[in-house]
């Protein structure tokens, strides 16, 4: 306890008893990600006490766990096994969802029977894979900060949601736009503006490179997370648009809008720390036809 109280990143909360708490949510999530990774590595001999966990990890921590799993060369069976162990313990529902999101981030298939994930507060989750089948998974009485649905998702492979609440649904314009029969007795605060979806952007009367630029801006600056794997920037695009993705990325990198990085064998594109680029990017996205930004004007010449 003495060592824990001396950790950097802790702020004093009570001057009388000297108690301290974490002041940075990312710090907390990254620290907690280590416990989740250890559980995945050895779920049968792990005394992790997660009964009091109230919400899932955010995208940063999930990506970190996925990266460590890749380095350790964990196969789909190992992740599925850990998820199965966590699921059997009804007190570990939050841990089970964390492991499930790691499975999704790694692109691994789900290899189990019907799974119920209950009463968990979920920061955000993305389904954008056309091939993986999550139809045997059912979320019950969960609260989602955000749910992102990709344009190519197969409705018959989509998870089920029962009595769940969603603060924000990204990639769909309203309840009628959701996969039929997958949402039962659910409530929604808001849906992403129709003009902000990838499918809607690709219908705009703009040159192909400009449309691709808008989709990249949306995925990097307007969606949850702090970066995107390069392969994700091609999803939802037609063959003609996919051809100009490398040129669009080169243009954005030239103007300082994105930074190239690596995650294992994968290329990752990150937004810069300067908030001015984010403001410019979102300004282009919200009013593309009226944008005079040099980045957008040059994209028309590709």
N, C-alpha and C positions, 0 to 999 in steps of 0.2 A: 504494500500500500504506500509506503514511503517513496519507493521508486516511481510508482504510478503518479503520485502527486507532483512529482518533479518533471513530468513529461512536458516538452514544449507543445504548444497548441492548446493548453488548458488555461482557462480564465477563472479568476476568483468569483464565486457566486455568493458567498456569505462571509463577511469580514469577521463575524463573531466566532464561527467554528472553523474558519479557514478552508471550507470545502471548495472544490474546483470542478469545472465541467469543460467539456470540449467546446471550442468556439467555432470550429470549422467542420461542417457536415461531411465534406470530402475526406477529411482526416479520419473521422469516425468510421466511415464506410470502408476506406482502404484498410484500416486496422482490422475491422470485422471480416474483411474478405479473407484474411489469413486463416481465421477460424473455419470459414466455409471450405476453403481449399484443403485444409487438414482433414476435415470430415470426408470430403470427396476421396481423398487419398486413402483413408482407412475408416470407413463408416462403421465397421463391426467392432472396433476397439477404440471408440472415441466417446469421451464423457462430456461432450459439448452440451452446456445448459442453455438452450435457446427458447425456453418456454416463455420468457418475458419479452421476447422480440416483438415489437409492435408493427414494424414495416419492413419491406424488402430493401435490398441494396439498390443504389442508383446505377446508372449506366457505366460510370467510371469504374466502380468496384467490380461489376459483372465482367467488363472487358479485361480487367486486371486478372481475375480468376481464370478466365478463358485463355489468356496469354500464358499464365503459369501452367495450365493444363496442356497447352500445346508444347511448351518447353519440356514438360515431363512425359510427353508422348502418350497421354491418356487416350484410350480408345472409347468409342461410343458405349460399349458394354460397361465400362467402369463408371461413367457418368450416370448411366441408367440405373446401375446397381445402387449407387449412393442415393439417387432420387427415390428408389423403391424403399430403402431403409428409412429415410426421413419421412416418407409418406405413411408408412405403417405406424409410426409414432404420432398419434393425433396431436401431441403437444408441440410438434415440430413443423407445423404447416408453413410458417414463414420461411424456415430453412428449405423446405421442399420446393417452394416457389423460387427461391434464390437459385437452387441447383437446376431447376427447370429452365430458368432464364440463361444460365451458363450453357446448357444444352443447346438452346436456340442460338446463342451467340456463336457457338462453335460450328453450327451448321450440321449437327449430328441428328440422326433420326430418333424418334421416340419408340422404344421397344418394350412396351408393357401393356397390360390390360387397362380397363376403365379406371381412371384415377380422379379422385375428388380433392380439390384444393379449396379449403374452407376458411372463411373469416380472416383474410389477410389484407393489409393495406399495401397496395402495390404502387411503387413510384412510377413505373412506366414499362411497357412491354411492346415489342414490335413483331408483327407477323407479316413477312414479305416474301416467303418462299412458296413457290408453286408446287413443289414436289413432296415435301415432308407432310406426313399425316398426323395431325394432333386432334383428330375427331374424338378420341377416347378420353380426352381430358375435359373435365368440367370444373369451372370456377364457381363456387357457391358463396353468396353473401360476402363478396369481396368488394373493396373500394379501390378504384384505379385513378391515379392522378392523370395518366394519359394512356391511351391505347392507339397504336398506329397499325393500320391495315394497308398493306401494299396493293397495288392495282392488279397484280397477277395472282393473288391468293385464290386457291380453289375453295369454294364454299363448302363442299362436302368433306373437306379435310380440315376445316376450321374448328377450334375448340368450342365448347358450349359454355354459356354464362347464365347462371340462375340467380335472380335477386341481387345482382351486382349494381354498383353505382359507378359512373364514369364522369370525371370532371371535364375531360376533353378527349374527343375521338378524332384522330388525324387520318386523313385519307378517305373519308366518307362525308357526304354533305348532309345527311339526316338519317333518321331511323329507317326510312324506306330504302336507304342505300346500303343497309347492313345485310350480311348473309342471312338468308331466310331460315327461320327455325333455330337459330343459334343463340338468340338473346331472349330469355323468358323472364318476365316481371323485372326488367332492368330499368334504371333511370339514368338520364343523361343531362349534364349541364350545358355543354356546347359541342358543336361539331366544327371542324376546320372549314373555313370559307371555301365554297365550291371552286372559286378561281385559284385556290392555292394548291389543289391536288395535282399530282403529276399528270394524270389523264387529261385534266382540264387545260393545263399548261401546254401540252402537246397539241391541243386543238386551236391554240391562238394563231392568229394570222401574222406570224413572225418567221424569219429565216430559221432553218433547222438549228444552227449553232446558237442562236439567241434563245430558242426554246430549251435547248440542252443546258445553257447557262442558267436559266431560271430553275430548272430541276435540281442542278447541282447546288445552287444557292439555297434552295428550300431544304435539301437534305443536310447541308452542313451548318446553316445558320438558323433555320426556322424549326428544326426538329430537335428532340431531346438528345443529349449526348454531347461530346466535345470533339467529334470527328467522325469520319466515315471511311470504311475499307473501300478501296478503289472499285472492287467488283460491285458494291452496292450502288454506285453511281450509274451503272449501266442498266439496272433493273427498271422495268417499266417502259423502256425506250424501244422504238422501232429500229430495224436494222440501219435505216438511213441516219437516224440520230446517233446510234452507237458509233458510227464511223467518225464522228466529229468530237467525241468525248475527249480524246487525247489533246486535240487542239484547244478545246475550251479550257481544260485543266492547265495547259501551258500558258494560256492567256491570263487566267486568274492568278497563276503563280507569278507571272511577270509583273502584274500590278499589285502584288502583295496581299491578295485576298485569301490565299491558302498556303499552307506549309506542308511539304512532303515529308513523311516519316515512315518508319518501318515497324511492323508488329510481327515478329517471327519472319515468315516468308512472304507476308502480305504487305502491300503498300497502303498506307493510311494517309488521308488528307485531313489536315487540321486547320481550324480558323486561327488567325493571328490574335494575340492578346489585345492589340489596340482596338478599342470599342468603335472607333470611327469606321473601320471596315465593315463591322456588323451593321452599323446604321446605314451605310451606303448600300450594302447588299440587300437589306430588308426594304429599303426605299425602291430599289430596282424591282424587287419581287412584287411589291404592292401596286406599283404603277408602271409596268414595263412599256406600255405604249407611249407614255409621256416622259420616259427617262432620258436625261441628257448626260448620264454618267459615261465617262470615257470608256469604261470597261464594257458597258452594254453596246455603245456605238461601235466599238471595234469588233464585237462579236458578230455584228451584221455583215462584216467584210470577209468572214471565214467561208 
